[in-house]
């Protein structure tokens, strides 16, 4: 089992070292922003890799894979007789039911929530302009604020609020968060106590998106799912429930993003063509292939990267199909794989390290027109291997350091983004890395990756012509960096 930390050469379990090397190369060719991955078969670790600065001790947000953990806690409650699948959610939350609560929301069952078949057409704790509510997530689910568009139990409609209310249910009935409630099972499979969950504004664990865990602990839970709740012969979770949870309970072809998601949905667990998977925003995946007792686990930040998830799946599927087809050990291939894994680091550099224009722009201040970012002026300072983007916005003078052909670690120069609880300021800068390159002679691109409780990336483009600097900021982050996107024109200060 993963908990035993038995590392073997891939060929011992029917997979070639060269195949894994080719897998890594394929990821690199598409410049996928990977953070870590692991291949497991028959409880043995075939390969484990971390892209610097990530390492085995880094606790990574797994976003919507959190939902699968909530499903496990619901299965445990069913096994202990605390709830039944056909129980109505409204019966457990009468304090939130109002005269405006629709008939289908009143009839909504636990199983409906597990299958993502609520009557609503989007997450209830988003307001009409799709920003997240500052409070009242629990009440908003039943408030009648949003129109019912279909009967409960019919048609898949992804709704993170349903997952969230399931974990609120666990807290209400057990007096523990869903992670605390699963602690006896976690102890048996070796999940460390470092695992934790971001809280909602209401103070409940955010089971829809908030679990933070190491790759190894993530893999241990994935293996428990792969084995349908069984660990070393002991059935830790009800078998009949786990069989349902990992089987197709509802069709997803009406609401999918990528073709590997067209295979249906169980209980907070997706189906794929050869099994089932935990699937989280940005490239948090566990692909389970039960017929060959094979599993792939990864963390990444692929937000808004189009079909990147599909690419990873198909690269893994290729390896799955190659299993047990005469993979013979070759020392040179194994050494190459080992060296490749040891050299991995975050994607950086999309151009040249230096440009002739540096002499003209280095240290020069450009004053900007009024803009959505609130940036008054900015300048870059560049030396041989590093640089700084210095600017003033409505909150003062800020600095983003960056490396050239390398990443520089720093804390992002804003302190009001959340950390342990949604919308509660962390009062610190989120851990980040940044690199830069000249994509054209007059175009400097700075790429910032936020690698903290929240993940996101920011592209800062500075394009120069004569005395003009065009500044463009584009952020990809779910709930922060809102004032780091926009366009402005700046003039050289003389």
ZAMARGU-4260 file (C-alpha; in steps of 0.2 Angstrom, whole numbers, plus 5000, padded with zeros to 4 digits):
<rodrens>
0) 5000/5000/5000 | 5006/5018/4997 | 5007/5020/5016 | 5021/5007/5016 | 5031/5018/5005
5) 5037/5003/4994 | 5047/5011/4980 | 5050/4999/4965 | 5058/5000/4948 | 5043/5003/4936
10) 5047/4987/4926 | 5044/4977/4942 | 5025/4981/4940 | 5025/4980/4921 | 5028/4999/4916
15) 5044/5004/4907 | 5055/5018/4914 | 5056/5025/4896 | 5037/5026/4895 | 5037/5037/4911
20) 5052/5048/4904 | 5041/5050/4888 | 5027/5055/4898 | 5037/5069/4907 | 5043/5075/4890
25) 5025/5076/4883 | 5020/5087/4898 | 5036/5098/4895 | 5032/5099/4876 | 5015/5107/4880
30) 5022/5117/4894 | 5010/5111/4907 | 5012/5119/4924 | 5014/5103/4934 | 5018/5103/4952
35) 5020/5084/4957 | 5014/5067/4951 | 5015/5048/4957 | 5012/5032/4948 | 5006/5017/4959
40) 5002/4999/4955 | 4998/4985/4967 | 5001/4997/4982 | 5019/5000/4976 | 5026/5017/4970
45) 5033/5016/4953 | 5038/5034/4951 | 5036/5050/4962 | 5041/5067/4956 | 5040/5085/4962
50) 5044/5101/4952 | 5055/5113/4962 | 5051/5122/4973 | 5037/5108/4977 | 5043/5093/4988
55) 5035/5079/4997 | 5031/5089/5012 | 5021/5103/5003 | 5003/5103/5007 | 4993/5107/4991
60) 4976/5113/4989 | 4966/5099/4979 | 4951/5110/4975 | 4936/5099/4970 | 4944/5083/4974
65) 4939/5088/4992 | 4921/5083/4986 | 4926/5065/4986 | 4932/5066/5004 | 4915/5073/5008
70) 4907/5058/4999 | 4918/5046/5010 | 4912/5054/5026 | 4894/5052/5020 | 4897/5034/5016
75) 4903/5032/5034 | 4888/5040/5041 | 4877/5029/5031 | 4886/5014/5037 | 4884/5020/5055
80) 4865/5022/5053 | 4866/5041/5055 | 4858/5045/5038 | 4850/5037/5023 | 4853/5041/5005
85) 4834/5046/5002 | 4834/5058/5018 | 4829/5075/5013 | 4842/5089/5016 | 4828/5101/5021
90) 4824/5090/5036 | 4841/5093/5043 | 4841/5111/5040 | 4824/5118/5045 | 4832/5134/5051
95) 4837/5139/5033 | 4820/5134/5025 | 4809/5149/5021 | 4793/5152/5012 | 4803/5156/4997
100) 4811/5139/4997 | 4805/5130/4981 | 4796/5113/4982 | 4811/5104/4973 | 4824/5111/4986
105) 4812/5105/5000 | 4812/5088/4992 | 4831/5087/4988 | 4839/5072/4995 | 4857/5067/5001
110) 4859/5056/4986 | 4853/5071/4974 | 4867/5081/4982 | 4880/5067/4980 | 4875/5065/4961
115) 4875/5084/4958 | 4857/5084/4953 | 4850/5099/4963 | 4836/5110/4956 | 4848/5125/4954
120) 4858/5130/4939 | 4873/5136/4948 | 4882/5137/4965 | 4870/5146/4977 | 4884/5155/4986
125) 4888/5165/4971 | 4879/5182/4969 | 4872/5187/4951 | 4889/5194/4946 | 4897/5178/4950
130) 4908/5184/4965 | 4907/5174/4980 | 4896/5179/4994 | 4905/5186/5010 | 4893/5177/5022
135) 4877/5166/5023 | 4883/5152/5012 | 4872/5139/5022 | 4856/5150/5021 | 4858/5154/5003
140) 4857/5136/4998 | 4839/5135/5003 | 4834/5153/5002 | 4824/5153/4986 | 4835/5167/4980
145) 4839/5157/4964 | 4826/5150/4953 | 4824/5131/4952 | 4826/5126/4934 | 4822/5107/4936
150) 4816/5094/4948 | 4828/5087/4960 | 4837/5071/4955 | 4836/5075/4937 | 4850/5080/4925
155) 4868/5082/4931 | 4872/5101/4935 | 4888/5103/4944 | 4885/5113/4960 | 4899/5114/4973
160) 4886/5121/4985 | 4878/5104/4986 | 4895/5096/4991 | 4897/5110/5004 | 4880/5107/5012
165) 4884/5089/5013 | 4900/5093/5024 | 4889/5105/5034 | 4878/5090/5037 | 4892/5080/5043
170) 4897/5093/5055 | 4879/5096/5062 | 4876/5077/5065 | 4893/5072/5072 | 4900/5088/5079
175) 4916/5086/5069 | 4922/5092/5052 | 4921/5079/5038 | 4940/5077/5040 | 4940/5075/5059
180) 4926/5062/5057 | 4937/5052/5045 | 4952/5053/5056 | 4950/5035/5062 | 4950/5029/5044
185) 4964/5041/5040 | 4975/5034/5054 | 4973/5017/5048 | 4979/5021/5030 | 4992/5033/5036
190) 4986/5050/5032 | 4995/5063/5042 | 4987/5075/5053 | 4994/5089/5042 | 4979/5088/5031
195) 4967/5102/5034 | 4952/5112/5026 | 4949/5130/5022 | 4934/5136/5031 | 4919/5145/5023
200) 4913/5162/5028 | 4901/5154/5040 | 4915/5144/5049 | 4911/5127/5042 | 4924/5117/5033
205) 4923/5121/5014 | 4921/5103/5008 | 4918/5108/4990 | 4935/5115/4987 | 4946/5117/5003
210) 4956/5102/5007 | 4975/5105/5008 | 4986/5089/5009 | 5002/5082/5003 | 5004/5071/4987
215) 5007/5056/4997 | 4992/5058/5009 | 4982/5062/4993 | 4987/5046/4985 | 4983/5036/5001
220) 4965/5042/5000 | 4965/5038/4982 | 4970/5021/4985 | 4956/5018/4998 | 4944/5024/4984
225) 4953/5012/4971 | 4950/4998/4983 | 4932/5002/4987 | 4935/5007/5005 | 4946/4992/5009
230) 4963/4993/5017 | 4973/4977/5019 | 4958/4966/5020 | 4948/4977/5032 | 4933/4986/5025
235) 4934/5003/5032 | 4919/5010/5022 | 4903/5001/5017 | 4907/4991/5001 | 4889/4993/4993
240) 4891/5012/4996 | 4908/5013/4988 | 4902/5003/4973 | 4889/5015/4970 | 4900/5030/4973
245) 4912/5024/4960 | 4899/5018/4947 | 4889/5029/4935 | 4874/5036/4944 | 4870/5050/4932
250) 4875/5055/4914 | 4887/5069/4912 | 4886/5071/4893 | 4875/5086/4895 | 4887/5096/4906
255) 4905/5091/4903 | 4920/5101/4898 | 4931/5087/4891 | 4928/5070/4883 | 4935/5060/4897
260) 4922/5068/4908 | 4908/5061/4897 | 4908/5044/4906 | 4896/5048/4920 | 4897/5053/4938
265) 4895/5043/4954 | 4894/5051/4972 | 4906/5066/4970 | 4917/5054/4960 | 4919/5055/4941
270) 4920/5041/4929 | 4932/5040/4915 | 4934/5027/4901 | 4943/5014/4911 | 4938/5017/4929
275) 4935/5032/4940 | 4943/5048/4946 | 4945/5062/4958 | 4945/5078/4948 | 4949/5095/4955
280) 4951/5112/4947 | 4968/5116/4940 | 4974/5099/4937 | 4972/5090/4954 | 4969/5072/4948
285) 4968/5054/4954 | 4965/5042/4939 | 4960/5025/4946 | 4961/5010/4934 | 4954/4996/4945
290) 4956/4982/4932 | 4975/4983/4933 | 4976/4990/4951 | 4984/5005/4944 | 4983/5024/4949
295) 4990/5040/4944 | 4990/5055/4956 | 4995/5073/4952 | 4995/5091/4957 | 4996/5106/4945
300) 4990/5123/4941 | 4982/5122/4924 | 4968/5134/4927 | 4961/5141/4910 | 4973/5130/4901
305) 4960/5123/4889 | 4962/5104/4886 | 4977/5102/4897 | 4967/5090/4908 | 4963/5079/4893
310) 4981/5079/4888 | 4987/5072/4905 | 4973/5059/4905 | 4978/5053/4887 | 4996/5052/4892
315) 4992/5042/4907 | 4980/5031/4897 | 4994/5027/4885 | 5004/5021/4899 | 4990/5011/4906
320) 4987/5002/4890 | 5006/4998/4889 | 5005/4989/4906 | 5011/4970/4906 | 5017/4971/4888
325) 5035/4965/4890 | 5043/4980/4899 | 5061/4974/4902 | 5072/4983/4914 | 5086/4994/4906
330) 5098/5002/4918 | 5101/5017/4906 | 5083/5020/4904 | 5080/5019/4923 | 5095/5031/4926
335) 5088/5043/4913 | 5071/5043/4922 | 5079/5046/4939 | 5090/5061/4932 | 5074/5068/4923
340) 5064/5067/4939 | 5078/5075/4950 | 5079/5090/4938 | 5061/5094/4937 | 5056/5112/4940
345) 5041/5124/4937 | 5039/5129/4919 | 5048/5146/4916 | 5055/5156/4902 | 5046/5159/4886
350) 5059/5169/4877 | 5076/5177/4878 | 5085/5181/4894 | 5091/5198/4889 | 5087/5211/4875
355) 5096/5226/4868 | 5081/5237/4874 | 5087/5234/4892 | 5098/5249/4892 | 5084/5260/4887
360) 5071/5254/4900 | 5081/5248/4915 | 5076/5258/4930 | 5066/5271/4920 | 5049/5276/4927
365) 5033/5276/4917 | 5018/5285/4922 | 5001/5277/4918 | 4984/5283/4913 | 4970/5279/4925
370) 4967/5260/4924 | 4958/5245/4932 | 4973/5240/4941 | 4975/5257/4950 | 4994/5257/4945
375) 5001/5275/4945 | 5018/5271/4939 | 5030/5257/4936 | 5048/5252/4932 | 5058/5237/4929
380) 5076/5235/4936 | 5086/5221/4928 | 5103/5214/4931 | 5112/5198/4924 | 5101/5185/4932
385) 5087/5194/4941 | 5075/5208/4941 | 5061/5218/4949 | 5045/5225/4944 | 5042/5240/4955
390) 5025/5249/4954 | 5013/5260/4965 | 4995/5256/4966 | 4981/5262/4977 | 4989/5253/4992
395) 5007/5259/4990 | 5023/5255/4982 | 5025/5236/4978 | 5039/5225/4972 | 5038/5209/4962
400) 5055/5201/4960 | 5058/5189/4946 | 5072/5178/4939 | 5078/5176/4922 | 5079/5158/4916
405) 5074/5153/4934 | 5061/5156/4947 | 5063/5168/4962 | 5053/5164/4977 | 5044/5179/4986
410) 5028/5183/4995 | 5015/5192/4984 | 5014/5211/4989 | 4996/5211/4995 | 4990/5205/5012
415) 4971/5205/5010 | 4969/5188/5001 | 4962/5174/5011 | 4971/5159/5018 | 4963/5148/5031
420) 4945/5155/5029 | 4937/5162/5014 | 4937/5181/5014 | 4946/5182/5030 | 4962/5192/5026
425) 4978/5182/5028 | 4987/5198/5034 | 5002/5191/5024 | 5008/5189/5006 | 5004/5173/4998
430) 5019/5162/4994 | 5024/5165/4975 | 5037/5162/4962 | 5041/5173/4947 | 5051/5172/4931
435) 5053/5183/4916 | 5059/5183/4898 | 5059/5194/4883 | 5047/5187/4871 | 5052/5200/4858
440) 5065/5213/4858 | 5053/5226/4865 | 5042/5214/4875 | 5045/5208/4893 | 5034/5195/4900
445) 5034/5192/4919 | 5025/5176/4925 | 5020/5175/4943 | 5014/5159/4950 | 5005/5160/4967
450) 5008/5143/4976 | 4999/5145/4993 | 4982/5140/5000 | 4976/5148/4984 | 4984/5145/4968
455) 4984/5156/4953 | 4995/5164/4940 | 4998/5181/4933 | 5005/5187/4917 | 5012/5205/4917
460) 5017/5211/4899 | 5027/5227/4897 | 5029/5232/4879 | 5040/5247/4874 | 5040/5259/4859
465) 5049/5276/4860 | 5043/5284/4876 | 5028/5273/4878 | 5025/5258/4889 | 5010/5247/4887
470) 5006/5237/4902 | 4994/5222/4902 | 4990/5211/4917 | 4980/5195/4915 | 4976/5185/4930
475) 4970/5167/4931 | 4964/5164/4949 | 4947/5159/4956 | 4945/5171/4970 | 4959/5184/4971
480) 4970/5195/4960 | 4955/5204/4954 | 4964/5221/4953 | 4978/5213/4944 | 4970/5213/4927
485) 4968/5226/4914 | 4977/5237/4901 | 4985/5254/4902 | 4997/5266/4893 | 5012/5274/4901
490) 5023/5288/4896 | 5042/5289/4901 | 5044/5301/4915 | 5056/5315/4911
</rodrens>
